[in-house]
Amino acid sequence: SSTIDQVKILLQVNSLGRLIGFEVIGNVDKGLKERIDYVLRKLPDCKPVPGFDKYGLETFELIIQK
């Protein structure tokens, strides 16, 4: 995983702002995927943007670079 410069992750967030799933795009080893899973579980719930009460099921792209 030290040779990877960039990791793209698709995050699925439900209408309550909770992370319900993720998908790593590209080839990563099992250890890196487990570390990403641990970090994502520690993230706080998402909050709606001011002006919106709530949103439905959304998918966000997260890019992590060195």
C-alpha positions as CSV (number, residue, x, y, z in Angstrom):
1,S,0.0,0.0,0.0
2,S,3.0,2.3,0.2
3,T,3.2,2.4,-3.6
4,I,-0.4,3.8,-4.0
5,D,-0.5,7.5,-4.6
6,Q,-4.3,7.9,-4.7
7,V,-7.4,6.0,-3.5
8,K,-10.9,6.7,-4.7
9,I,-13.8,5.6,-2.5
10,L,-17.6,5.8,-3.2
11,L,-19.5,6.4,0.0
12,Q,-23.2,5.7,0.3
13,V,-25.0,7.9,2.8
14,N,-28.7,7.3,3.8
15,S,-31.4,9.9,4.4
16,L,-30.4,10.2,8.1
17,G,-26.8,11.1,7.2
18,R,-25.3,7.8,8.2
19,L,-22.7,6.0,6.2
20,I,-24.3,2.7,5.0
21,G,-21.6,1.4,2.7
22,F,-18.5,2.1,0.7
23,E,-16.7,0.8,-2.3
24,V,-13.0,1.2,-3.0
25,I,-12.3,1.9,-6.7
26,G,-9.1,0.4,-7.9
27,N,-6.8,-2.3,-6.6
28,V,-5.9,-2.1,-3.0
29,D,-4.7,-4.8,-0.6
30,K,-6.7,-6.3,2.2
31,G,-4.9,-4.4,4.9
32,L,-5.5,-1.0,3.3
33,K,-9.1,-1.7,2.8
34,E,-9.4,-2.7,6.5
35,R,-7.7,0.5,7.6
36,I,-10.0,2.6,5.4
37,D,-13.0,0.7,6.8
38,Y,-11.9,1.6,10.4
39,V,-11.4,5.3,9.6
40,L,-14.8,5.5,7.8
41,R,-16.6,4.0,10.8
42,K,-15.1,6.7,13.0
43,L,-16.5,9.5,10.9
44,P,-19.4,11.5,12.3
45,D,-22.8,11.5,10.6
46,C,-23.3,13.8,7.7
47,K,-25.3,17.0,8.1
48,P,-27.5,18.5,5.4
49,V,-26.3,21.7,3.7
50,P,-27.9,24.9,5.0
51,G,-31.2,25.4,3.2
52,F,-32.0,21.8,2.9
53,D,-33.9,19.9,5.6
54,K,-32.6,16.4,4.5
55,Y,-31.5,14.5,1.5
56,G,-32.3,11.0,0.2
57,L,-29.8,8.2,-0.4
58,E,-26.7,9.9,-1.8
59,T,-23.3,8.6,-3.1
60,F,-20.2,10.7,-2.6
61,E,-16.7,10.2,-4.0
62,L,-13.9,10.5,-1.6
63,I,-10.3,10.9,-3.0
64,I,-7.4,10.4,-0.7
65,Q,-4.0,11.4,-2.1
66,K,-0.4,11.4,-0.7
